[in-house]
Amino acid sequence: IDTLNNIVRRGADTLTSLPNASITTLIIQGLDVYALDGANELVYRVQIGNDGRSAISAAQPIVNMRRGASVGGFQVGDVIDIAFDDQRNTIVMVDRNGLLVRCPPRFIMQCEAEQLLAAENWTDPTKITFWQGRLYLLDPAGGQLWRYEPSGSNFISAPTEYFTGQMRPNLGAAVDFDISSTGTIFILYSDGVMTSYFGGEAQSFAFSGFPQGQE
């Protein structure tokens, strides 16, 4: 059956154990894996060996990326999500009060924090990502994708709304999103539907490259 369906099986290796954790986001950056434990609201870093199949040591909690941590005079609240900012080479966490914490991978204890403006306008954001230095937050309950423009290494202005006008998409069931290298936004919904937008306007697209007979 594998041969007929062009399947090549891959092995699975245990990297680490995280008791009582509920991993909601995984980020792989080089030989580092960052895992957000949504149940306990903290972030782990797992350093991978050069073989790519084993961990150098046990998972390391990032002290400044957990609920209740104190960073730069701010206290971390309920954690929304984590993402990697490749423009500044930092792992970033955002909480529900609009606190942004960033840590460089090689100096994971030397973190900085800043307060994002107009966080009171959010309803219930669930996911974040970066694109060309901009920070995007998916707010399904608020029906919006918030966009923060950088100024140097900080975000000093209030966010803009990605979706404007009368014909806005219904994001109530949105569970995740990502942005392509050209700026196209893809949003995934809980029923498996995916939609695409560019400049806030819906775009038609189709998946391709399926094995013959499985189109």
ABEGO torsion letter per residue (X at the ends): XAAAAGBBBBBBBBABBBBGBBBABBBBBEABBBBBBAAAGBBBBBBBBAAGABBABBBBBBAABBBGBBBGGBBBBBBABBBBBAAAGBBBBBBAAGBBBBBBAABAABBBBBBBBGAAABABBABBBBBGGBBBBBBAAAGBBBBBBBBEABBABBBBBABBEABBBBAAABABBBBBAAGBBBBBBAAGBBBBBBGGBBBBBBBBGBBBGAX
